[in-house]
């Protein structure tokens, strides 16, 4: 039982770390890409009233830039950006590159340890 546990823990720890890195970097890239004008909604300048607030007041609140913090990573942005699928695809590609760069040294280490055991 202990031998089985010891063989499962290292790959589990690596996969957990790489999964966390993948999803966290995807969130950071998505929040950063949402600031690009292509992904932002265009506002109409009509002073119509919604409840007690005018559209101009709402637009001023929306135009404030959100900081990328742990809270915004967990909560997500206030406004859904335009083209969310494209934004997510680009962020996913960037996150995949980050994960690949992080995994390459680990893979090389595992190969060298495995090759030294086989000889």
C-alpha positions in Angstrom: 0.0 0.0 0.0 2.8 2.4 0.9 4.6 1.6 -2.4 1.5 2.3 -4.4 1.0 5.6 -2.6 4.6 6.6 -3.2 4.3 5.9 -6.9 1.1 7.9 -7.2 2.0 11.0 -5.3 4.8 12.5 -7.6 2.7 12.4 -10.8 -0.4 13.6 -8.8 1.6 16.6 -7.4 3.0 17.5 -10.9 -0.4 17.3 -12.6 -2.0 19.3 -9.8 0.6 22.0 -10.1 0.4 22.1 -13.9 -3.4 22.2 -13.8 -3.3 25.1 -11.4 -0.8 26.9 -13.5 -2.9 26.3 -16.7 -6.1 27.6 -15.3 -4.6 30.5 -13.4 -2.6 31.7 -16.4 -5.7 31.3 -18.6 -7.6 33.6 -16.2 -4.9 36.2 -16.1 -4.5 36.2 -19.9 -8.3 36.4 -20.3 -8.6 39.4 -17.9 -5.6 41.1 -19.6 -7.0 40.5 -23.1 -10.4 41.9 -22.1 -8.8 45.3 -21.7 -7.9 45.4 -25.5 -10.4 47.7 -27.3 -11.4 44.9 -29.8 -12.9 42.9 -26.9 -14.7 45.8 -25.2 -18.3 46.7 -25.8 -19.1 49.9 -27.6 -21.3 52.2 -25.6 -24.1 54.3 -26.9 -24.3 57.9 -25.6 -28.0 58.0 -24.9 -29.0 59.6 -21.6 -32.0 57.2 -21.0 -32.9 56.6 -17.4 -32.6 53.1 -15.9 -34.1 53.2 -12.5 -32.5 56.2 -10.8 -29.2 56.1 -12.7 -28.6 57.3 -16.2 -26.7 55.3 -18.8 -23.8 57.9 -18.6 -23.3 57.1 -14.9 -23.3 53.3 -15.6 -20.8 53.8 -18.4 -18.5 55.7 -16.1 -18.6 52.9 -13.6 -18.0 50.3 -16.4 -15.0 52.2 -17.9 -13.0 52.0 -14.7 -10.2 49.5 -15.3 -10.3 46.4 -13.1 -7.1 45.4 -11.5 -6.0 41.8 -11.9 -6.2 40.5 -8.3 -7.0 37.2 -6.6 -10.6 38.5 -6.2 -11.0 39.3 -9.9 -9.5 35.9 -10.8 -12.0 34.1 -8.6 -15.0 36.4 -9.4 -14.4 37.1 -13.0 -14.8 40.5 -14.8 -17.8 42.7 -14.2 -18.6 42.9 -17.9 -18.6 40.0 -20.3 -16.3 41.0 -23.2 -17.2 40.8 -26.9 -16.1 37.7 -28.7 -15.6 35.6 -25.5 -14.9 32.4 -27.4 -12.1 34.1 -29.4 -10.7 35.7 -26.2 -10.8 32.3 -24.4 -9.1 30.6 -27.3 -6.2 33.1 -27.4 -5.9 33.0 -23.6 -5.9 29.2 -23.7 -3.2 29.2 -26.3 -1.1 31.5 -24.1 -1.8 29.4 -21.0 -0.8 26.3 -22.9 2.5 27.9 -23.8 3.2 28.8 -20.2 2.3 25.3 -19.1 4.6 23.8 -21.8 7.5 26.0 -20.8 6.9 25.0 -17.1 6.6 21.3 -17.9 9.7 20.9 -20.2 12.3 21.1 -17.3 10.2 18.6 -15.3 9.9 16.3 -18.3 13.7 16.4 -18.8 14.3 15.7 -15.1 12.0 12.7 -15.2 13.6 11.3 -18.4 17.1 11.7 -16.9 16.0 9.9 -13.6 14.3 7.2 -15.6 17.3 6.7 -17.9 19.7 6.5 -15.0 17.5 3.8 -13.4 17.3 1.7 -16.5 21.0 1.5 -17.0 
